[in-house]
Amino acid sequence: SIKSSIQFCIDKYRPKPEIKDKLETMLRNVEFAGRRLEEMVYYAHPIVLNFRPYSFSKFLNDVCILLKDKCKLAGIRIEKRYEDILPEVSMDRNALEKALLNICVNAIESMPEGGDLIMESYPDGDYIILNVIDTGCGMSEEVIERVFDPFFTMKKGAVGLGLNSAQRIIRSHKGEI
């Protein structure tokens, strides 16, 4: 692979610093392109889910733990507004975690000066409501209309599949976003 070849050249030939810098830049670009390609392949395939019963409270706690360091570095406080005994839900935990992380990372990135990320959840009949609330800059009406469109992004270097993917996963769980 290209990545292996570049790494081999760096390790075997011990190039001068200016050449090594160029090779390392190439390596990062190849890795970036690989991640984007994986996102596009994921988007092109139908979602295959493995549903299992799982505590929704535990699920939310797990996601908050994953976000803790990123939020701390960004000066963002995570506020949990949910009971520790939310009902079990039939879900594909990994897929739903990916969807919620995509949503939360967008929220975090909307707060460059820090702020609050609020996870609010409660049962409502046969459903569980989850609100992800942030104190970020908000979105214009134009962005709101397009935010779930594939390949729509306002971020430099992004592909624009994160929120579209989150929407697809949530809808496959009979949810709405």
ZAKE-518577 format. One record per residue: residue number from 0; x, y, z of N, C-alpha, C in turn. Coordinates in pm, 1 decimal, padded with zeros to 6 digits. Example, Ala and Ser with C-alpha at 12.3 -4.5 7.8 and 13.67 -1.06 7.14 Angstrom:
<pts>
PT seq   n_east  n_north     n_up  ca_east ca_north    ca_up   c_east  c_north     c_up
PT   0  01319.0 -00569.0  00780.0  01230.0 -00450.0  00780.0  01320.0 -00330.0  00780.0
PT   1  01285.0 -00225.0  00708.0  01367.0 -00106.0  00714.0  01290.0  00003.0  00787.0
</pts>
This chain:
<pts>
PT seq   n_east  n_north     n_up  ca_east ca_north    ca_up   c_east  c_north     c_up
PT   0  00083.3 -00118.5  00000.0  00000.0  00000.0  00000.0  00087.8  00124.9  00000.0
PT   1  00027.7  00235.5 -00034.4  00100.5  00363.1 -00037.4  00151.8  00396.4  00102.2
PT   2  00066.0  00378.4  00201.5  00102.9  00409.7  00339.7  00224.6  00327.9  00382.5
PT   3  00222.7  00199.3  00354.6  00335.4  00112.1  00391.4  00462.7  00152.1  00318.8
PT   4  00449.9  00188.2  00192.7  00566.9  00228.0  00114.2  00630.5  00355.7  00169.4
PT   5  00548.1  00451.3  00205.2  00600.3  00575.8  00261.4  00669.6  00547.6  00394.6
PT   6  00604.3  00467.8  00479.5  00663.8  00436.5  00609.8  00794.4  00360.2  00592.2
PT   7  00798.5  00269.0  00495.0  00921.0  00194.3  00466.6  01033.8  00289.9  00428.0
PT   8  01005.0  00385.4  00341.1  01107.6  00482.8  00298.5  01159.7  00564.2  00416.4
PT   9  01071.0  00605.6  00502.6  01112.2  00683.4  00620.2  01203.5  00599.2  00708.7
PT  10  01163.5  00474.3  00734.7  01239.2  00387.9  00825.3  01370.3  00338.7  00764.3
PT  11  01366.6  00299.3  00638.3  01483.5  00237.0  00574.4  01589.8  00339.1  00532.9
PT  12  01547.4  00449.9  00473.8  01643.8  00542.0  00413.5  01680.1  00660.7  00502.5
PT  13  01610.1  00677.0  00612.5  01639.9  00786.9  00705.3  01668.7  00916.7  00629.6
PT  14  01568.5  00968.5  00560.7  01589.9  01086.8  00475.4  01622.6  01212.5  00556.8
PT  15  01675.6  01311.4  00485.3  01704.2  01441.1  00547.0  01574.6  01496.8  00605.6
PT  16  01585.0  01583.9  00706.5  01463.6  01635.1  00773.1  01360.1  01695.5  00679.1
PT  17  01404.9  01772.8  00578.9  01305.6  01834.9  00489.6  01232.3  01731.1  00405.3
PT  18  01301.3  01624.4  00366.3  01237.4  01516.4  00289.0  01148.8  01433.3  00382.1
PT  19  01197.7  01408.4  00503.2  01118.3  01333.2  00600.0  00987.3  01406.9  00629.4
PT  20  00994.5  01539.0  00643.9  00873.0  01617.8  00667.2  00773.3  01601.1  00554.2
PT  21  00823.6  01604.0  00430.3  00735.3  01586.3  00313.9  00671.5  01446.4  00314.1
PT  22  00753.1  01345.4  00344.6  00700.8  01208.5  00348.4  00596.6  01192.4  00458.7
PT  23  00621.3  01252.8  00573.5  00524.2  01244.4  00682.7  00394.2  01317.4  00647.5
PT  24  00405.4  01427.3  00574.7  00285.4  01496.9  00527.0  00208.5  01407.9  00429.8
PT  25  00281.0  01341.5  00340.6  00216.0  01248.3  00248.2  00145.8  01137.0  00325.5
PT  26  00212.0  01086.2  00428.3  00155.3  00978.9  00509.8  00024.6  01024.3  00576.0
PT  27  00024.0  01144.2  00633.1 -00097.6  01196.9  00695.2 -00208.8  01214.4  00591.6
PT  28 -00173.2  01261.5  00472.8 -00273.3  01280.3  00367.2 -00332.1  01147.7  00320.9
PT  29 -00249.4  01046.5  00312.0 -00296.7  00912.9  00273.1 -00391.6  00859.6  00380.8
PT  30 -00354.5  00877.4  00508.3 -00441.1  00832.4  00617.2 -00574.1  00907.0  00615.7
PT  31 -00569.5  01037.1  00591.6 -00691.1  01118.8  00583.6 -00779.6  01069.1  00469.3
PT  32 -00720.4  01047.4  00353.2 -00797.1  00999.5  00237.3 -00857.7  00862.4  00266.2
PT  33 -00783.5  00777.3  00334.9 -00834.5  00644.8  00370.3 -00956.2  00652.5  00460.3
PT  34 -00951.1  00742.5  00559.3 -01066.7  00759.4  00648.6 -01187.5  00809.7  00571.1
PT  35 -01166.4  00904.0  00480.6 -01278.0  00958.0  00402.2 -01336.8  00850.6  00311.1
PT  36 -01250.9  00768.9  00253.1 -01297.3  00659.9  00167.6 -01381.1  00560.4  00248.6
PT  37 -01336.1  00528.2  00369.9 -01414.1  00438.9  00456.4 -01551.7  00497.6  00484.7
PT  38 -01559.0  00629.3  00509.1 -01688.0  00693.6  00534.2 -01778.7  00681.5  00412.7
PT  39 -01724.0  00700.5  00294.4 -01805.2  00692.9  00173.0 -01852.7  00550.1  00146.8
PT  40 -01767.8  00452.0  00171.8 -01807.2  00312.1  00154.5 -01917.9  00278.6  00253.3
PT  41 -01902.8  00324.2  00377.4 -02005.2  00300.3  00479.1 -02138.2  00361.0  00433.7
PT  42 -02132.9  00481.8  00379.2 -02253.4  00550.0  00334.2 -02320.9  00473.2  00220.7
PT  43 -02243.4  00415.1  00131.9 -02297.3  00349.3  00012.9 -02365.8  00215.9  00045.0
PT  44 -02333.7  00155.5  00157.4 -02390.1  00025.5  00190.9 -02511.3  00041.1  00282.8
PT  45 -02604.8 -00053.2  00270.3 -02718.2 -00049.6  00363.0 -02669.2 -00077.8  00505.9
PT  46 -02738.6 -00020.5  00602.1 -02702.0 -00040.9  00741.8 -02751.5 -00178.8  00785.7
PT  47 -02661.6 -00259.3  00839.8 -02696.5 -00389.2  00894.7 -02677.7 -00378.3  01045.9
PT  48 -02785.6 -00400.4  01117.7 -02781.6 -00379.4  01262.6 -02799.6 -00509.7  01338.5
PT  49 -02745.0 -00511.9  01459.0 -02755.5 -00626.5  01547.8 -02823.9 -00578.3  01676.6
PT  50 -02955.7 -00589.9  01680.9 -03033.7 -00538.0  01793.4 -03024.3 -00630.4  01914.1
PT  51 -03003.1 -00568.2  02030.1 -03000.1 -00637.7  02158.0 -03058.5 -00543.6  02263.6
PT  52 -03122.9 -00598.3  02366.5 -03171.5 -00511.3  02473.9 -03053.5 -00450.7  02550.9
PT  53 -03063.9 -00321.9  02582.1 -02955.6 -00253.5  02652.4 -03015.4 -00138.6  02733.2
PT  54 -02964.2 -00117.8  02852.0 -03010.7 -00008.8  02936.7 -02977.5  00124.4  02870.4
PT  55 -03079.3  00207.5  02850.2 -03055.3  00336.8  02785.6 -02975.1  00429.2  02876.4
PT  56 -02995.3  00419.7  03006.6 -02914.9  00499.0  03100.9 -02767.8  00460.9  03091.4
PT  57 -02740.5  00331.9  03088.9 -02600.9  00284.9  03077.7 -02540.7  00331.0  02945.3
PT  58 -02620.4  00321.4  02839.9 -02575.0  00367.2  02708.6 -02534.2  00514.6  02713.3
PT  59 -02620.8  00599.4  02769.0 -02590.1  00742.7  02777.0 -02466.9  00768.1  02864.5
PT  60 -02455.8  00695.7  02976.3 -02338.2  00711.1  03062.0 -02210.7  00674.0  02986.8
PT  61 -02216.9  00566.5  02908.9 -02099.7  00523.3  02830.7 -02058.6  00630.3  02729.4
PT  62 -02155.9  00689.6  02662.0 -02126.2  00795.3  02564.6 -02065.2  00916.6  02634.9
PT  63 -02119.5  00952.5  02749.4 -02064.8  01066.7  02825.2 -01919.7  01041.3  02866.1
PT  64 -01888.5  00918.6  02902.8 -01749.8  00883.5  02938.0 -01659.3  00901.2  02816.3
PT  65 -01706.6  00857.4  02698.7 -01627.2  00872.4  02576.8 -01603.1  01019.1  02541.8
PT  66 -01698.2  01105.4  02575.3 -01688.0  01247.7  02542.2 -01613.3  01329.3  02647.3
PT  67 -01592.9  01272.4  02763.8 -01540.7  01346.8  02879.0 -01410.8  01421.7  02848.3
PT  68 -01310.5  01354.2  02795.3 -01180.6  01418.7  02770.0 -01190.5  01525.5  02662.0
PT  69 -01262.7  01495.5  02554.5 -01279.4  01593.3  02446.0 -01348.0  01719.3  02498.7
PT  70 -01449.6  01700.9  02581.4 -01520.7  01815.9  02637.8 -01430.9  01893.6  02733.6
PT  71 -01356.9  01823.6  02815.2 -01269.0  01889.9  02911.3 -01167.2  01977.8  02838.9
PT  72 -01106.7  01923.1  02733.4 -01008.5  01999.7  02655.5 -01070.5  02122.7  02590.1
PT  73 -01198.0  02113.6  02555.0 -01266.5  02223.5  02487.2 -01335.0  02319.5  02584.9
PT  74 -01321.3  02294.3  02714.1 -01385.8  02381.3  02812.2 -01536.4  02366.8  02815.2
PT  75 -01582.2  02244.8  02790.2 -01725.7  02217.9  02783.9 -01766.1  02127.3  02899.9
PT  76 -01873.4  02165.8  02965.0 -01926.4  02088.7  03077.2 -02038.1  01998.5  03025.3
PT  77 -02033.2  01870.6  03061.7 -02140.7  01777.1  03025.6 -02239.5  01773.3  03141.3
PT  78 -02365.2  01799.6  03109.0 -02469.9  01793.0  03210.3 -02563.4  01677.9  03174.2
PT  79 -02583.9  01588.0  03270.0 -02671.4  01472.9  03250.0 -02806.4  01502.1  03313.3
PT  80 -02909.1  01504.0  03229.6 -03045.8  01524.4  03278.5 -03128.4  01401.2  03245.2
PT  81 -03100.5  01293.6  03313.7 -03177.1  01171.0  03294.6 -03162.8  01083.9  03418.6
PT  82 -03260.7  00998.9  03435.5 -03261.7  00907.0  03549.6 -03164.5  00791.9  03523.5
PT  83 -03113.1  00736.0  03631.1 -03023.5  00620.9  03617.6 -03098.9  00492.6  03585.8
PT  84 -03229.9  00500.1  03580.1 -03308.8  00379.0  03556.6 -03400.3  00393.5  03435.0
PT  85 -03349.6  00452.2  03328.3 -03427.5  00454.5  03204.0 -03445.6  00309.7  03157.8
PT  86 -03553.1  00281.1  03087.4 -03580.3  00142.9  03046.3 -03475.7  00087.5  02948.8
PT  87 -03477.0 -00045.4  02939.3 -03395.5 -00109.5  02835.9 -03458.4 -00081.9  02700.7
PT  88 -03371.9 -00075.0  02599.3 -03415.7 -00048.6  02463.1 -03349.1 -00152.3  02373.7
PT  89 -03422.3 -00200.8  02273.8 -03362.4 -00288.5  02174.6 -03284.7 -00200.8  02077.0
PT  90 -03153.1 -00216.9  02075.5 -03068.8 -00129.6  01993.8 -02944.4 -00202.8  01946.7
PT  91 -02887.5 -00148.7  01840.0 -02751.4 -00185.2  01802.5 -02664.3 -00081.0  01872.0
PT  92 -02607.1 -00120.4  01985.2 -02535.4 -00027.5  02070.9 -02423.4  00044.2  01997.2
PT  93 -02345.7 -00028.8  01919.0 -02231.8  00031.6  01848.6 -02277.5  00134.2  01745.1
PT  94 -02380.3  00099.6  01668.8 -02429.3  00192.1  01566.2 -02489.7  00316.9  01630.4
PT  95 -02571.2  00296.9  01734.4 -02633.9  00411.5  01799.9 -02529.2  00498.9  01869.6
PT  96 -02425.2  00435.9  01923.0 -02315.7  00512.3  01983.3 -02247.1  00598.9  01878.1
PT  97 -02223.0  00541.8  01760.7 -02161.7  00618.4  01651.4 -02248.7  00739.0  01615.1
PT  98 -02379.4  00716.4  01606.3 -02471.6  00824.9  01571.2 -02468.5  00935.5  01676.7
PT  99 -02477.4  00896.5  01803.7 -02480.6  00997.0  01909.8 -02346.4  01069.8  01920.4
PT 100 -02236.9  00999.3  01899.4 -02105.4  01065.7  01900.6 -02094.6  01167.0  01787.4
PT 101 -02146.3  01133.3  01668.7 -02146.0  01229.3  01557.0 -02222.1  01355.9  01594.4
PT 102 -02337.5  01338.6  01655.3 -02419.2  01453.0  01695.5 -02345.7  01536.0  01800.2
PT 103 -02290.2  01468.9  01899.9 -02223.3  01539.9  02009.7 -02095.0  01609.3  01964.1
PT 104 -02020.3  01547.3  01874.5 -01898.0  01611.9  01823.8 -01934.6  01738.5  01747.4
PT 105 -02042.1  01734.4  01670.6 -02088.7  01856.5  01603.3 -02125.0  01963.0  01706.3
PT 106 -02191.6  01922.5  01812.1 -02227.9  02017.4  01917.6 -02102.9  02076.1  01982.4
PT 107 -02005.9  01992.3  02012.1 -01881.1  02037.2  02074.6 -01808.9  02135.9  01983.0
PT 108 -01804.5  02105.4  01855.6 -01734.2  02192.2  01760.0 -01807.2  02325.2  01738.9
PT 109 -01933.9  02331.9  01780.0 -02007.4  02457.9  01767.8 -01981.5  02550.5  01887.6
PT 110 -01897.5  02503.3  01980.3 -01868.8  02580.9  02101.7 -01718.0  02602.6  02117.4
PT 111 -01656.0  02677.5  02027.1 -01510.1  02693.8  02034.7 -01462.8  02766.8  02160.2
PT 112 -01550.9  02840.4  02224.2 -01515.1  02913.3  02346.7 -01559.9  02837.6  02471.9
PT 113 -01600.4  02711.6  02455.5 -01651.3  02634.4  02569.1 -01801.4  02651.6  02582.1
PT 114 -01858.5  02584.7  02680.0 -02002.3  02593.7  02701.1 -02055.7  02470.5  02769.9
PT 115 -02181.4  02440.3  02743.8 -02248.7  02326.6  02806.8 -02302.8  02231.7  02700.4
PT 116 -02284.9  02103.7  02724.9 -02344.3  01997.7  02643.6 -02438.7  01922.9  02737.1
PT 117 -02566.1  01927.4  02705.3 -02667.6  01869.9  02793.8 -02728.1  01746.7  02727.2
PT 118 -02727.5  01636.5  02800.7 -02791.1  01512.3  02756.2 -02915.6  01496.3  02842.2
PT 119 -03030.9  01513.7  02779.6 -03158.4  01507.2  02850.3 -03239.2  01391.8  02792.4
PT 120 -03286.4  01302.5  02878.6 -03361.9  01188.6  02828.9 -03469.3  01148.9  02929.9
PT 121 -03583.8  01103.3  02875.4 -03694.3  01061.4  02960.6 -03787.3  00972.0  02878.7
PT 122 -03858.2  00880.6  02946.5 -03954.7  00796.2  02875.5 -04078.8  00876.4  02837.7
PT 123 -04138.5  00840.3  02724.1 -04262.1  00903.2  02678.2 -04345.4  00794.7  02609.9
PT 124 -04429.3  00730.1  02688.2 -04507.8  00618.7  02634.9 -04416.2  00503.8  02597.3
PT 125 -04426.8  00459.8  02471.5 -04343.5  00349.5  02423.2 -04206.5  00395.9  02373.7
PT 126 -04179.8  00522.7  02385.5 -04055.0  00580.2  02332.8 -03968.1  00635.6  02444.9
PT 127 -03843.3  00658.8  02411.4 -03753.5  00733.8  02499.1 -03710.6  00856.9  02420.5
PT 128 -03730.4  00971.3  02479.4 -03690.2  01097.3  02417.5 -03548.0  01128.3  02459.8
PT 129 -03465.0  01167.0  02365.3 -03328.4  01211.7  02394.9 -03308.8  01347.0  02328.8
PT 130 -03277.2  01445.6  02407.8 -03244.2  01578.4  02357.9 -03096.7  01602.9  02383.7
PT 131 -03024.8  01639.6  02278.7 -02885.7  01681.7  02292.2 -02887.9  01832.4  02272.9
PT 132 -02853.2  01903.8  02378.9 -02864.3  02049.2  02380.1 -02724.3  02107.4  02399.6
PT 133 -02691.2  02209.2  02322.1 -02561.5  02275.1  02341.1 -02582.1  02425.8  02348.2
PT 134 -02480.3  02492.6  02397.2 -02485.3  02639.0  02405.7 -02398.6  02699.6  02296.2
PT 135 -02394.1  02631.8  02182.5 -02312.2  02676.3  02069.9 -02376.9  02786.8  01989.2
PT 136 -02317.5  02811.1  01874.1 -02354.0  02925.2  01790.4 -02485.5  02906.8  01714.8
PT 137 -02539.9  02786.2  01712.6 -02665.2  02763.4  01641.6 -02643.3  02747.8  01491.3
PT 138 -02753.6  02726.6  01419.2 -02747.5  02706.8  01274.2 -02847.1  02800.2  01206.4
PT 139 -02810.5  02846.5  01088.8 -02903.2  02927.7  01009.5 -03013.6  02838.1  00954.2
PT 140 -03122.1  02897.8  00908.4 -03232.2  02821.8  00848.3 -03182.9  02741.3  00728.0
PT 141 -03094.3  02802.1  00648.9 -03039.8  02733.2  00531.1 -02963.6  02607.5  00570.7
PT 142 -02883.0  02617.0  00675.0 -02806.0  02501.4  00721.7 -02899.8  02396.3  00779.4
PT 143 -02998.6  02438.9  00857.3 -03094.7  02344.1  00915.8 -03163.2  02262.9  00806.6
PT 144 -03198.2  02327.7  00695.6 -03265.1  02258.6  00584.7 -03175.5  02153.7  00518.8
PT 145 -03044.6  02173.0  00524.8 -02952.6  02084.5  00451.5 -02864.3  01997.1  00540.4
PT 146 -02872.2  02013.8  00670.8 -02774.9  01953.3  00761.5 -02765.6  01799.8  00749.1
PT 147 -02873.2  01733.6  00707.5 -02870.2  01587.9  00693.6 -02843.7  01542.0  00550.5
PT 148 -02826.0  01636.0  00457.8 -02796.6  01599.5  00319.1 -02658.3  01535.0  00311.3
PT 149 -02646.8  01426.3  00234.5 -02514.0  01365.6  00218.1 -02417.2  01465.3  00154.1
PT 150 -02298.1  01467.4  00207.1 -02186.2  01549.4  00157.3 -02203.9  01699.5  00181.6
PT 151 -02305.4  01737.9  00259.9 -02318.3  01878.0  00298.2 -02237.0  01900.1  00424.8
PT 152 -02150.0  01998.6  00421.5 -02069.4  02030.3  00539.3 -02033.5  02177.5  00539.6
PT 153 -02011.6  02229.4  00657.9 -01963.0  02365.9  00675.8 -01819.8  02363.1  00729.5
PT 154 -01766.7  02241.1  00749.1 -01634.7  02225.2  00810.1 -01528.9  02198.9  00704.9
PT 155 -01418.0  02266.9  00716.7 -01305.8  02245.2  00626.3 -01248.9  02104.9  00649.9
PT 156 -01226.2  02032.6  00543.1 -01167.2  01899.5  00552.0 -01265.5  01788.8  00586.2
PT 157 -01392.7  01820.6  00601.2 -01492.6  01718.7  00633.8 -01562.3  01671.0  00506.6
PT 158 -01619.3  01552.0  00514.3 -01688.0  01494.3  00399.5 -01836.8  01528.5  00400.3
PT 159 -01894.8  01544.4  00518.0 -02036.2  01577.5  00525.9 -02125.9  01456.5  00533.8
PT 160 -02076.5  01349.4  00596.8 -02158.3  01229.4  00611.2 -02194.6  01198.9  00755.8
PT 161 -02138.4  01270.0  00851.2 -02159.4  01238.8  00992.3 -02304.2  01248.0  01035.9
PT 162 -02368.5  01360.4  01010.5 -02507.5  01376.2  01053.4 -02603.2  01296.5  00965.4
PT 163 -02569.3  01279.4  00838.2 -02650.7  01194.6  00751.4 -02646.6  01050.9  00802.4
PT 164 -02528.0  01004.6  00838.4 -02512.2  00870.3  00893.0 -02589.0  00856.5  01024.4
PT 165 -02579.4  00958.0  01111.0 -02652.5  00955.1  01237.8 -02802.9  00944.4  01212.1
PT 166 -02852.7  01020.9  01115.4 -02995.2  01016.7  01083.0 -03036.2  00877.7  01034.3
PT 167 -02955.5  00818.8  00948.0 -02987.1  00685.0  00895.9 -02992.2  00582.1  01008.7
PT 168 -02896.6  00589.0  01099.9 -02892.0  00493.0  01211.4 -03012.1  00513.7  01303.3
PT 169 -03042.0  00637.2  01336.0 -03154.4  00665.9  01425.8 -03286.0  00622.7  01362.2
PT 170 -03303.3  00649.9  01234.7 -03426.2  00606.8  01165.9 -03436.9  00453.7  01162.0
PT 171 -03324.1  00386.0  01149.2 -03327.3  00239.3  01148.0 -03363.8  00183.0  01285.3
PT 172 -03356.5  00267.1  01388.2 -03401.6  00230.7  01523.1 -03543.7  00279.7  01548.1
PT 173 -03613.1  00318.4  01442.3 -03750.1  00370.4  01449.8 -03755.2  00502.6  01526.6
PT 174 -03646.6  00579.2  01519.3 -03640.9  00709.0  01585.2 -03641.1  00822.4  01483.7
PT 175 -03645.5  00942.0  01532.3 -03641.9  01061.8  01448.2 -03539.6  01158.8  01503.8
PT 176 -03480.5  01233.4  01413.7 -03385.2  01337.0  01453.2 -03418.7  01461.1  01373.0
</pts>
